[in-house]
Amino acid sequence: MSAVAAVGWRRAWARFAAHRLGRYSLWLFVALFALSLAAPLWCTDRPLLVRYDEHFYVPVLHTYPETTFGGDFPTPADYHDPFIRKQLSAPGNFAVYAPVPWSPDEIDLFAQRPFPSSPSARHWLGTDDRGRDVLARLVYGFRLSVLFALALTAIGTVLGLLIGAVQGYFGGRLDLTVQRLLEVWGSMPELYLLIILSAVFAPSFTLLLVLLSLFGWMGLADYVRAEFLRNRQMDYVRAAQALGLSHARIMWRHVLPNSLTPVITFLPFRMSAAVLALASLDFLGLGVPPPTPSLGELLAQAKANLDAWWLAAAAFGALVSILLLLTFIGQALRDALDPRHTVTPLAGEAVATGSAA
């Protein structure tokens, strides 16, 4: 990357940093995603540390049978069982529980109210119609949605860059042929294919990722193709061709860095579309298999239990928050990559520009 291009990216980052709403949204989104990745440490039904009969145990990392804590059965200990709780709270013993002491698939077998139950001190966001903690399922559903969106965006970006770059750089008959093939492929009914394949194969995270990746790259490929068609006519590309550089080197070193603006700008919006796609498929019963926690499954429960307002509030609140954060980040990126937006000159910028000249 040349010094001029490096200065351009530094100025773009400075414009993004000056966009306060976008910057704070990025920090908040990254913080929430990091917390969700660490959910097994702070959102689990297993205590973080236990002292029993002068011995220390770490249930969050190891599975201990009930007999370890004075029970009668060799099955894994249920740390919500009143007997186990009484054993761990005896004099000389103690247990350090997670801030959210529930797992996403755990059913509250010792609840005092019918399901779904409203928010309480025991369940901060209430329970669903099967007695599972809504907050725990919300945390793990958020993690699943973001991981799915990141994976789908990464695959779609790579495929879109590759196919769009080849089309735009070489042009001619190759470009026309690929365009006709894309028109045929894009006319295929994506939802019908999902319904048919979901009936043939067992739904899974990987299957959804593969199926949506088959179509998710097409919109980005059009933008990359247009950028490569424009940039291949530039003087620096003609100079590189005159020097005898290979097509791959010219595309990678010279054309691609100057064609990334639409790619980077649309990344947050592509993630938003992926989150909505997964939630929609889960809502229709075509997404990840139960009992996998997901935002779409929580929406389906809210639809089936209209009197349980906390289910709808939790699901819609999480989806709206995710989409708003990604939208603010996308708007900040769009403004940062728009050269019409001015920013205070960076330190050393004049030196870098002069050396490139």
Protein Blocks (a to p, Z undefined) as FASTA:
>chain_A
ZZklmmmmmmmmmmmmmmmmlmmmmmmmmmmmmmmmmmmmmncfbdfbdceehiacdfkl
pccdfklnopabfcdcdfkbmklmmmmmgghiacdddfblcdfklccfkbcbdcdddddf
klmnopafkopafklmmmmmmmmmmmmmmmmmmmmmmmmmmmmmmmmmngmmllmmmmmm
mmmmmmpcfklmmmmmmmmpccdfklmmmmmmmmmmmmmmmmmmmmmmmmmmpmklmmmm
mnopafklmmmmmmmmmmmmmmmmmmmmmmmmmmmmmmmmmmnopaccdfbdcfklmmmm
mmmmmmlmmlmmmmmmmmmmmmmmmmmmmmmmmmmmmmkbccdddehklmmmmmmZZ
